[in-house]
Amino acid sequence: MLNLSISKYVIGFVGAMGASAIIVPALIWSAHHFKILSRVDFRRKNQMRIPLMGGVSIYLSFLAATFLLGSKYGLTLALCGLPIVVVGVLDDIFELPSQPKFIAQFITIALWIGITPTNDLLLEQVGMSRTMAFFFTGFWMTGIINAMNFIDGMDGEASVTSIIILLTLVILSKGSDESLTAMSLAGACIGFALYNFAPAKIYLGDSGSTFLGFATSAIAVQLDAPLDNRSFLLVPLFLFAFPEVDACMAILRRIAAGRSVFRGDHEHLHHKLQKLGFSINRTLLIISVLVGYCCFGGWFIAQLRESYLIWSATFLAAAAMCLVMGAVYYIYFRLATQVSAYSKTIMHKYLSFSEELICDPRNFTAVSFDLLAYYKELQTRGLLTVDEFVKNFAQFISKSIPNPNLKLVGSYTILCLINKPGDFDNLQSKIAHDFKKLLTEFSIVKTDDEVPHGLNFYSEKLNRNEFLNLAAYKSEIPRNSFTKVG
């Protein structure tokens, strides 16, 4: 029986890996032929367009391996995951809005939970009612699906993260059909990853990242918990700690910035590491070690039975993970502030500022540039890069804004009162376009919005009080400094 079990693991793993490695080149050719390629945007700044739909190779090779093994659980997982794979492929081709993708996720999770036998869900095993277990399980799985999509922003990151989690699930599932399924899916991911390491020849695309998020989370919420051990709920939380934390930070960051949580940015952990000077491969190694540590923490907690040991291990493991991630952000912050004392000097070197802004609150046009977010990134590249950026920014101001009256607020915000603006609507479009072009040249674009982050427009009808308060409060100009003309 043991030998048969081992042979099935080998067949599932090697079969899925081999099938995936064979399918990927065909997908690369097809994606090039039909122009199903990645966009060149602020997140992926290389000028090459890379084939998408890599997730199709993982799905097809996983389906083939489970069919060959006769794995009922694997086939069920593959069939339930079909809606998000199909919608993911359509998104890779047509760039769908978020609504169809959420509908597909809801259908997939509802199908899978509906088919799952009673008392198989981890939450049911620890005493929760089936209705509540359905709700909380579905909510968590939706989060993991999108968290996996969030971290799919660097060569190899999502696929390697999934491989580490899946191999841990193989161990935790203890020879069950779920364990065999996890092994087959890990093999499919490895076959794909051979083409996904930097420089990537193909990307997962939405079809791959969402399916991996669904499949890995589905296996995790069906782990067998020891009798009456509610602490076992910590295990899946630890396995997915890295994508969970990264996604939560991204959501909070975007809400704080007043942007949609579904609009990508350039501030994930892998972005921070690369801004600190780490190559893609070294960044992937750091993230892999972090994910491996989280998975080890989940496995270790699963071996414990005493409550005080479980909570002690949980605290130590969580503290260590937060310490590592916090250290990255702290180093990034320190490097970003090393040259902040030179900011005003550099600004005054290339721009002429007025001591006061004189305008009529009943008839004015203005624009502000909050450069702090860009400075944080530029300063990690050195003072010369900051100097070059401010020099180019000054050239942009002189070319794009007619007769500006400038005032520096603090160290990073520039208020620009515009004299004789002409057609203000067209001027706004020109300023936004030219400013984004400048940011693109320095590879520091933060969002894909038409109006770049930190750029705001004002007039007597548009954000009037916001501009007056900004100028009067932050620049410490008394309100009567604004002369009412006429």
C-alpha positions, 0 to 999 in steps of 0.5 A: 500500500505504501509503495502504491501511494508513493507511485501515485505521488510520483505519477501525479507530480512528474506527469503534471510537471512534464505536461505543463513544461510541454504545454507552455511553449505552445501557449507562448507561440499562441499568445504571440500569434494572437497578440495576447500579451501583457501591457507595458505599464507602471507596474511592469516597466520592461519594454517587452510585452510578455505572453499571458495565459500561463495559467492555462498550462497549469490548469490543463496539466493538473486536469490531465494528471488528476484524470490519469490518477482517477482522483475524484477530489482533483477532478472536482477541484478542476471542474469547480475552478473552470469558471474563474479560469475561463473568465481569467483567460477572457480578462487576459485577452480583453481586460475585463472589469472587476464585476465579471471576475467577482461573479466567476469567483462567487460561482466557483466557490459556491459550487465547490462549497456546495459539493463539499460533504458535511463536516469536511470544512475546517470551520465545521470540524471545530464546531461552527454551523454549516451556514456560518462555515459556508459564509466565512470559508467563502469570504476567506477563499475570495480574499486568498484568490485576490491576494494571489492575484495581487502578488503576481507582479514579479517574475516567479513570485505567485508560482513559487509561493504556490509551490511552497504552500502546496508542498506544505499541504502535501505534508499536512494532508497526510496521504489523503486524496487532497495530498495527492491533488496538492502534489499534482498541482505543485508539479504543474506549477514547477513545469510552468515556473521553468518559463516564469523565472526572470526573465519571464517568457510567460506570465500566469495571467488572471487565469493562473493566479486566481485558479491557484488561489482557489485551489490552494485555499480549497485544499487548506480549508479541508485539512483534518483538525485534531478533535476539539482543537480550534487552534488548528484554524491558525494553520491555514492563516499561517500558510497564506500569511505572506499573500494575506499581509501583502494584500491587506497592506495594499488595500489599506494603502489604496483606501488611504490614498482615496483610490480603488482597491482594485487599481494596481500600484507599485508599492508591494513588498517585491517593489520595495525590495527592488527599489532597495537595489535587490535584483528580481532573483534575489527578491524572489529568494527573500520572498521564498524564504519568508513564505517558507518560514510562514509555512513552517510556522503553520506546520509546527503549530499543527504538531502542537496540542497544548494551548499555551505552546500553540499560542506561544509559537503563534506569537513568536512566529508572527512576531518574527514575520512582522519583524522581517517585513517591518525591517524592509519597510524601515530600511526603505523609509530610512533610505528615502529620508537620507537626502530629505534635508536637501530637498528644498535646496534642490527645489530652489536650484531649478525653480523660482518660488514666490513668498506669497501667492496673490489671487482673487478667490472668486476667479483663479486657477491653480494646480498642486504637485505633491512630490513626496511619494516620488521623492521616497522612491527617487531618494533610494536611487541617490541624490544625483537622480533626485537632482536630475528629476527636479531639473526635468520637473522644472523644464516640464513646468516652464513648457506646460504651464503658462505664466506660473506663480510658484510657492513651495509648501514644506519640502515636497509640495508645489503650489502653482497659481496660473495666470491667463490659463485660457481653456482650463479643461484642455490645460488640465489634460495637457498638464496631466499628460506631460506630468505622467510622461515625466514620471514614466521617464523616471519609472516612478508612475504610481497608478494607471489613472489619467491624472497622476498621483499627487496632481490636483487642480483648483479654481473658484469652482473646483476645490476652491476652499481646499486650495485656500486652506492648503496655501494658508495653513501649510505655507503659514500664509495668513488668509489676508495674504490672498488679495481680492482683485476688483 
